[in-house]
């Protein structure tokens, strides 16, 4: 189950869509699957359920506290809870694969790796908020695919959740430097207030 609304920023202006699709939609799907006797589900979750942390070195394990900072993250906390609930109600084996920031071919146009590459190539400025020290843990798309295949081939017993992140994170400044190196030219930076 990978259906759902994404985009943290858009969820702030359209929260009802995220609640309806991500929570109600997930509950409806899992209920129908349970009633039909389906015994295994692999469901996509997101790093956004954890929200922000004051310390960039905080390691987010599967049991880290959920503190979403936008309706998207909150709706995925709700979808995760529905997965746990319906796993219990129908004795379904449900595995959550929690996707962290992903990059690779055909990446989402609203994600920073694609924005950086396209803006540098087209000589457009890159909006940089703050000092560029904010971090993200990035994971390549083929690693996400491998996580889903692993979950499908190795059903859990009951309910399980797995983060797909890596043990290291990358600052925005490091990401900009990497994009500059790949393209072979310097980025134009538009420094914005936080």
Backbone as CSV, one residue per row, in Angstrom:
resi,resn,N_x,N_y,N_z,CA_x,CA_y,CA_z,C_x,C_y,C_z
1,UNK,0.859,-1.176,0.000,0.000,0.000,0.000,0.894,1.225,0.000
2,UNK,1.002,1.853,-1.152,1.811,3.065,-1.265,0.970,4.256,-1.698
3,UNK,-0.354,4.080,-1.724,-1.230,5.179,-2.105,-1.315,6.207,-0.993
4,UNK,-1.348,7.467,-1.347,-1.496,8.508,-0.339,-1.076,9.859,-0.871
5,UNK,-1.414,10.866,-0.118,-1.022,12.239,-0.450,0.347,12.493,0.170
6,UNK,1.238,13.125,-0.596,2.549,13.515,-0.095,2.707,15.024,-0.261
7,UNK,3.788,15.565,0.196,4.148,16.986,0.101,3.799,17.704,1.405
8,UNK,4.810,17.814,2.248,4.668,18.454,3.553,4.057,19.854,3.460
9,UNK,4.605,20.668,2.538,4.171,22.070,2.452,2.702,22.189,2.038
10,UNK,2.301,21.410,1.038,0.921,21.489,0.556,-0.062,21.053,1.641
11,UNK,0.356,20.132,2.505,-0.556,19.643,3.543,-0.979,20.744,4.510
12,UNK,-0.169,21.778,4.618,-0.490,22.883,5.535,-1.697,23.668,5.019
13,UNK,-1.824,23.784,3.703,-2.946,24.541,3.133,-4.138,23.663,2.759
14,UNK,-3.942,22.343,2.721,-5.025,21.413,2.357,-5.072,20.228,3.328
15,UNK,-5.126,20.473,4.631,-5.035,19.371,5.600,-6.150,18.342,5.459
16,UNK,-7.348,18.796,5.080,-8.483,17.867,4.997,-8.241,16.767,3.971
17,UNK,-7.562,17.091,2.871,-7.260,16.074,1.861,-6.328,15.002,2.419
18,UNK,-5.360,15.412,3.205,-4.381,14.480,3.768,-5.032,13.583,4.822
19,UNK,-5.899,14.170,5.618,-6.625,13.384,6.625,-7.530,12.375,5.925
20,UNK,-8.245,12.839,4.910,-9.187,11.976,4.210,-8.485,10.838,3.475
21,UNK,-7.474,11.151,2.700,-6.799,10.131,1.898,-5.891,9.254,2.746
22,UNK,-5.030,9.875,3.548,-4.008,9.096,4.252,-4.547,8.315,5.444
23,UNK,-5.488,8.877,6.176,-6.019,8.151,7.342,-7.270,7.366,6.954
24,UNK,-8.295,8.074,6.488,-9.544,7.377,6.134,-9.340,6.387,4.992
25,UNK,-8.575,6.790,3.990,-8.316,5.903,2.860,-7.579,4.641,3.280
26,UNK,-6.585,4.796,4.140,-5.840,3.634,4.633,-6.747,2.732,5.455
27,UNK,-7.564,3.324,6.322,-8.489,2.521,7.137,-9.472,1.757,6.259
28,UNK,-10.012,2.415,5.243,-10.961,1.776,4.340,-10.300,0.615,3.594
29,UNK,-9.097,0.850,3.072,-8.379,-0.192,2.348,-8.071,-1.386,3.257
30,UNK,-7.514,-1.124,4.442,-7.139,-2.214,5.338,-8.360,-2.990,5.820
31,UNK,-9.468,-2.299,6.042,-10.690,-2.986,6.447,-11.169,-3.914,5.328
32,UNK,-11.155,-3.411,4.098,-11.580,-4.239,2.961,-10.651,-5.438,2.781
33,UNK,-9.357,-5.212,2.903,-8.398,-6.319,2.774,-8.621,-7.360,3.872
34,UNK,-8.842,-6.886,5.093,-9.088,-7.804,6.199,-10.349,-8.615,5.992
35,UNK,-11.416,-7.957,5.533,-12.672,-8.662,5.291,-12.549,-9.688,4.160
36,UNK,-11.631,-9.445,3.226,-11.421,-10.380,2.111,-10.440,-11.492,2.473
37,UNK,-9.911,-11.470,3.685,-9.016,-12.533,4.123,-7.553,-12.351,3.769
38,UNK,-7.172,-11.155,3.324,-5.760,-10.905,3.029,-4.962,-11.045,4.315
39,UNK,-3.838,-11.738,4.259,-3.066,-12.028,5.468,-1.736,-11.297,5.538
40,UNK,-1.370,-10.550,4.475,-0.099,-9.821,4.508,-0.224,-8.500,3.761
41,UNK,0.240,-7.434,4.389,0.252,-6.109,3.773,1.603,-5.464,4.069
42,UNK,2.172,-4.818,3.061,3.349,-3.970,3.245,2.890,-2.555,2.932
43,UNK,3.078,-1.661,3.882,2.553,-0.299,3.765,3.684,0.717,3.874
44,UNK,3.636,1.749,3.028,4.627,2.827,3.066,4.316,3.788,4.208
45,UNK,5.355,4.127,4.949,5.279,5.179,5.951,6.320,6.231,5.571
46,UNK,6.591,7.173,6.454,7.481,8.276,6.120,8.264,8.769,7.325
47,UNK,9.407,9.338,7.038,10.234,9.954,8.066,9.505,11.135,8.714
48,UNK,8.560,11.718,8.003,7.844,12.889,8.501,7.041,12.617,9.768
49,UNK,6.811,11.350,10.115,6.106,11.061,11.368,6.917,11.514,12.576
50,UNK,8.240,11.636,12.419,9.111,12.012,13.537,9.238,13.518,13.728
51,UNK,8.903,14.310,12.714,9.029,15.760,12.814,10.477,16.209,12.841
52,UNK,10.705,17.392,13.440,12.057,17.933,13.528,12.649,17.629,14.888
53,UNK,13.966,17.632,14.952,14.682,17.457,16.214,15.627,18.639,16.379
54,UNK,15.795,19.094,17.604,16.680,20.221,17.874,18.135,19.852,17.606
55,UNK,18.478,18.578,17.801,19.843,18.118,17.611,19.922,17.301,16.326
56,UNK,20.733,17.759,15.373,20.863,17.055,14.096,21.441,15.658,14.243
57,UNK,22.085,15.375,15.365,22.699,14.064,15.567,21.746,13.045,16.187
58,UNK,20.490,13.436,16.415,19.521,12.505,16.991,19.278,11.362,16.017
59,UNK,19.502,10.139,16.488,19.302,8.951,15.661,17.853,8.518,15.792
60,UNK,17.154,8.451,14.675,15.734,8.117,14.685,15.544,6.615,14.479
61,UNK,15.284,5.933,15.572,15.004,4.501,15.484,13.507,4.314,15.246
62,UNK,13.115,3.079,15.024,11.705,2.771,14.796,10.840,3.147,15.990
63,UNK,11.416,3.221,17.176,10.639,3.546,18.378,10.751,5.014,18.785
64,UNK,11.388,5.842,17.962,11.522,7.269,18.283,10.140,7.905,18.420
65,UNK,10.059,8.898,19.277,8.792,9.596,19.523,8.277,10.265,18.249
66,UNK,6.988,10.134,18.008,6.346,10.774,16.857,5.954,12.189,17.248
67,UNK,6.525,13.170,16.550,6.220,14.578,16.802,6.095,15.315,15.466
68,UNK,5.105,14.962,14.640,4.990,15.589,13.323,4.757,17.088,13.441
69,UNK,5.245,17.818,12.439,5.135,19.278,12.474,4.228,19.826,11.373
70,UNK,3.565,18.933,10.644,2.646,19.372,9.603,1.554,18.313,9.429
71,UNK,0.454,18.671,8.775,-0.638,17.716,8.600,-0.228,16.443,7.853
72,UNK,0.707,16.537,6.919,1.157,15.332,6.226,1.736,14.330,7.221
73,UNK,2.693,14.771,8.034,3.303,13.881,9.025,2.274,13.331,9.995
74,UNK,1.360,14.186,10.438,0.315,13.736,11.366,-0.603,12.714,10.706
75,UNK,-0.920,12.928,9.426,-1.798,11.975,8.743,-1.111,10.625,8.571
76,UNK,0.199,10.621,8.423,0.919,9.354,8.291,1.061,8.660,9.647
77,UNK,1.132,9.427,10.730,1.072,8.811,12.066,-0.267,8.086,12.194
78,UNK,-1.343,8.745,11.739,-2.666,8.134,11.770,-2.751,6.897,10.893
79,UNK,-2.148,6.941,9.702,-2.150,5.784,8.801,-1.375,4.624,9.419
80,UNK,-0.251,4.934,10.068,0.529,3.895,10.759,-0.300,3.260,11.876
81,UNK,-1.028,4.096,12.618,-1.875,3.588,13.702,-2.992,2.702,13.138
82,UNK,-3.553,3.084,12.002,-4.581,2.259,11.371,-4.000,0.907,10.958
83,UNK,-2.774,0.910,10.459,-2.121,-0.350,10.083,-1.980,-1.263,11.298
84,UNK,-1.578,-0.687,12.417,-1.449,-1.478,13.646,-2.811,-2.015,14.081
85,UNK,-3.807,-1.154,14.047,-5.171,-1.519,14.443,-5.716,-2.668,13.599
86,UNK,-5.643,-2.541,12.278,-6.218,-3.563,11.410,-5.380,-4.841,11.399
87,UNK,-4.098,-4.731,11.679,-3.280,-5.930,11.858,-3.832,-6.748,13.024
88,UNK,-4.174,-6.044,14.092,-4.735,-6.700,15.281,-6.151,-7.240,15.013
89,UNK,-6.997,-6.414,14.411,-8.396,-6.809,14.197,-8.546,-8.035,13.297
90,UNK,-7.729,-8.094,12.236,-7.879,-9.163,11.254,-6.741,-10.180,11.278
91,UNK,-5.859,-10.068,12.276,-4.715,-10.991,12.361,-3.914,-10.981,11.061
92,UNK,-3.768,-9.763,10.471,-2.972,-9.591,9.262,-1.530,-9.315,9.655
93,UNK,-0.593,-9.830,8.879,0.809,-9.477,9.048,1.037,-8.180,8.278
94,UNK,1.270,-7.091,9.004,1.438,-5.778,8.379,2.836,-5.252,8.689
95,UNK,3.567,-4.937,7.634,4.908,-4.363,7.764,4.884,-2.941,7.236
96,UNK,5.361,-1.992,8.039,5.527,-0.604,7.589,6.970,-0.426,7.127
97,UNK,7.142,0.098,5.935,8.464,0.478,5.444,8.489,2.007,5.474
98,UNK,9.273,2.560,6.402,9.292,4.014,6.597,10.351,4.634,5.689
99,UNK,9.879,5.382,4.718,10.749,5.959,3.696,11.320,7.293,4.185
100,UNK,12.631,7.410,4.116,13.300,8.681,4.403,13.485,9.413,3.069
101,UNK,14.059,10.600,3.087,14.207,11.417,1.886,14.902,10.608,0.786
102,UNK,14.259,10.540,-0.372,14.719,9.671,-1.452,15.174,10.495,-2.655
103,UNK,16.232,10.008,-3.301,16.700,10.650,-4.525,16.981,9.580,-5.574
104,UNK,17.074,10.009,-6.814,17.371,9.093,-7.907,16.646,9.510,-9.167
105,UNK,16.746,8.678,-10.211,16.103,9.009,-11.485,14.609,9.277,-11.309
106,UNK,14.115,10.241,-12.062,12.705,10.629,-12.040,12.249,11.054,-10.645
107,UNK,13.144,11.696,-9.912,12.809,12.159,-8.574,11.710,13.199,-8.597
108,UNK,11.054,13.322,-7.453,9.950,14.285,-7.356,10.450,15.700,-7.639
109,UNK,9.693,16.487,-8.408,10.132,17.834,-8.762,10.165,18.807,-7.583
110,UNK,9.501,18.452,-6.474,9.498,19.338,-5.310,10.595,18.991,-4.306
111,UNK,11.430,18.003,-4.607,12.500,17.593,-3.694,13.800,18.307,-4.066
112,UNK,14.588,18.628,-3.060,15.767,19.475,-3.250,16.815,18.902,-4.208
113,UNK,17.081,17.599,-4.276,18.093,17.160,-5.248,17.748,17.562,-6.683
114,UNK,16.509,17.366,-7.063,16.096,17.726,-8.425,16.089,19.235,-8.613
115,UNK,15.613,19.958,-7.616,15.595,21.426,-7.693,17.012,21.956,-7.875
116,UNK,17.955,21.426,-7.098,19.348,21.882,-7.198,19.903,21.659,-8.605
117,UNK,19.760,20.447,-9.101,20.307,20.121,-10.422,19.678,21.000,-11.500
118,UNK,18.358,21.075,-11.520,17.679,21.856,-12.552,18.026,23.341,-12.457
119,UNK,18.081,23.874,-11.231,18.386,25.297,-11.090,19.820,25.621,-11.481
120,UNK,20.762,24.772,-11.129,22.158,25.023,-11.511,22.302,24.938,-13.029
121,UNK,21.735,23.914,-13.644,21.802,23.753,-15.101,21.203,24.967,-15.801
122,UNK,20.076,25.472,-15.292,19.353,26.576,-15.936,19.709,27.956,-15.400
123,UNK,20.797,28.039,-14.606,21.264,29.314,-14.045,20.187,30.044,-13.252
124,UNK,19.359,29.281,-12.549,18.349,29.877,-11.674,18.874,29.869,-10.251
125,UNK,18.511,30.892,-9.463,18.985,30.904,-8.071,18.340,29.809,-7.223
126,UNK,19.082,29.351,-6.245,18.606,28.362,-5.274,18.307,29.104,-3.982
127,UNK,17.070,28.973,-3.500,16.685,29.621,-2.246,17.264,28.821,-1.083
128,UNK,18.079,29.480,-0.271,18.702,28.827,0.879,18.276,29.549,2.144
129,UNK,17.554,28.833,2.989,17.071,29.385,4.253,18.090,29.077,5.347
130,UNK,18.490,30.097,6.085,19.452,29.892,7.166,20.864,29.697,6.641
131,UNK,21.670,29.012,7.439,23.090,28.848,7.133,23.395,27.634,6.269
132,UNK,22.392,26.802,6.014,22.627,25.604,5.208,23.120,24.421,6.014
133,UNK,22.944,24.501,7.334,23.429,23.420,8.201,22.334,22.415,8.563
134,UNK,21.105,22.673,8.126,20.025,21.709,8.370,20.374,20.409,7.646
135,UNK,20.046,19.295,8.279,20.427,18.004,7.713,19.220,17.174,7.313
136,UNK,19.497,16.221,6.425,18.532,15.196,6.025,19.310,13.918,5.794
137,UNK,18.632,12.819,6.040,19.193,11.516,5.705,18.613,11.122,4.363
138,UNK,19.474,10.948,3.374,19.031,10.628,2.025,19.251,9.158,1.733
139,UNK,18.356,8.585,0.925,18.473,7.187,0.530,18.128,7.077,-0.953
140,UNK,18.898,6.263,-1.654,18.716,6.099,-3.096,17.493,5.237,-3.379
141,UNK,16.778,5.536,-4.441,15.514,4.872,-4.754,15.641,3.352,-4.837
142,UNK,16.743,2.834,-5.361,16.876,1.374,-5.463,16.952,0.731,-4.077
143,UNK,17.450,1.455,-3.088,17.468,0.926,-1.720,16.057,0.855,-1.136
144,UNK,15.209,1.809,-1.509,13.801,1.771,-1.083,13.108,0.567,-1.716
145,UNK,13.350,0.364,-3.003,12.770,-0.788,-3.697,13.213,-2.081,-3.018
146,UNK,14.499,-2.172,-2.682,15.013,-3.367,-1.999,14.337,-3.584,-0.655
147,UNK,14.064,-2.505,0.065,13.387,-2.628,1.367,11.980,-3.201,1.200
148,UNK,11.255,-2.738,0.181,9.908,-3.263,-0.061,9.955,-4.729,-0.488
149,UNK,10.891,-5.076,-1.351,11.023,-6.471,-1.778,11.370,-7.358,-0.587
150,UNK,12.276,-6.905,0.252,12.643,-7.659,1.459,11.425,-7.865,2.363
151,UNK,10.635,-6.821,2.545,9.428,-6.931,3.384,8.421,-7.899,2.782
152,UNK,8.291,-7.885,1.458,7.353,-8.792,0.792,7.807,-10.246,0.886
153,UNK,9.114,-10.454,0.787,9.648,-11.818,0.821,9.767,-12.375,2.240
154,UNK,9.742,-11.504,3.230,9.918,-11.914,4.625,8.796,-11.344,5.488
155,UNK,7.588,-11.883,5.362,6.459,-11.336,6.117,6.726,-11.374,7.625
156,UNK,6.305,-10.331,8.283,6.438,-10.284,9.739,5.346,-11.149,10.368
157,UNK,5.449,-11.342,11.641,4.414,-12.064,12.374,3.655,-11.040,13.198
158,UNK,2.544,-10.560,12.683,1.782,-9.519,13.370,2.033,-8.160,12.748
159,UNK,2.711,-7.291,13.484,2.950,-5.917,13.031,4.423,-5.580,13.230
160,UNK,5.041,-4.974,12.215,6.440,-4.550,12.327,6.630,-3.268,11.518
161,UNK,7.622,-2.494,11.916,7.943,-1.270,11.185,9.450,-1.138,11.067
162,UNK,9.890,-0.638,9.899,11.309,-0.518,9.614,11.604,0.825,8.976
163,UNK,12.599,1.534,9.507,13.082,2.770,8.908,14.056,2.414,7.788
164,UNK,14.067,3.217,6.731,14.986,2.975,5.623,16.152,3.945,5.614
165,UNK,16.270,4.801,6.573,17.330,5.805,6.585,18.708,5.209,6.741
166,UNK,19.701,6.044,6.610,21.101,5.657,6.760,21.638,6.252,8.060
167,UNK,22.776,5.754,8.541,23.301,6.263,9.810,23.916,7.661,9.713
168,UNK,24.083,8.165,8.504,24.670,9.503,8.352,23.665,10.437,7.697
169,UNK,23.892,11.718,7.874,23.013,12.700,7.246,23.862,13.722,6.503
170,UNK,23.210,14.518,5.676,23.883,15.471,4.804,23.306,16.858,5.050
171,UNK,24.181,17.852,5.172,23.700,19.221,5.321,23.287,19.756,3.953
172,UNK,22.486,20.800,3.957,22.108,21.448,2.707,23.353,21.948,1.986
173,UNK,24.301,22.514,2.724,25.545,22.997,2.101,26.283,21.863,1.388
174,UNK,26.339,20.692,2.006,27.004,19.543,1.372,26.259,19.111,0.115
175,UNK,24.944,19.147,0.172,24.134,18.764,-0.981,24.334,19.743,-2.141
176,UNK,24.387,21.032,-1.838,24.635,22.045,-2.870,26.014,21.823,-3.492
177,UNK,27.027,21.575,-2.664,28.389,21.334,-3.171,28.428,20.106,-4.068
178,UNK,27.700,19.077,-3.699,27.646,17.857,-4.510,26.995,18.143,-5.859
179,UNK,25.884,18.878,-5.865,25.202,19.219,-7.117,26.111,20.072,-8.004
180,UNK,26.841,21.018,-7.407,27.776,21.845,-8.172,28.849,20.975,-8.834
181,UNK,29.341,20.003,-8.098,30.380,19.108,-8.619,29.835,18.262,-9.778
182,UNK,28.621,17.734,-9.613,28.009,16.908,-10.657,27.789,17.716,-11.938
183,UNK,27.289,18.943,-11.789,26.984,19.784,-12.956,28.234,20.442,-13.517
184,UNK,29.206,20.716,-12.655,30.440,21.347,-13.107,30.392,22.857,-13.126
185,UNK,29.474,23.430,-12.345,29.457,24.890,-12.216,28.835,25.278,-10.883
186,UNK,29.123,26.507,-10.463,28.661,26.997,-9.167,27.175,27.363,-9.223
187,UNK,26.539,27.156,-8.090,25.132,27.529,-7.946,25.022,29.006,-7.612
188,UNK,23.944,29.622,-8.032,23.604,30.978,-7.608,22.695,30.815,-6.397
189,UNK,23.125,31.401,-5.277,22.391,31.220,-4.018,21.611,32.481,-3.677
190,UNK,20.339,32.328,-3.397,19.479,33.405,-2.918,19.280,33.160,-1.421
191,UNK,20.015,33.887,-0.581,19.919,33.707,0.868,18.605,34.276,1.379
192,UNK,17.821,33.452,2.042,16.506,33.854,2.538,16.484,33.797,4.063
193,UNK,15.716,34.674,4.697,15.592,34.589,6.151,14.836,33.326,6.567
194,UNK,15.151,32.842,7.748,14.505,31.621,8.244,13.084,31.898,8.638
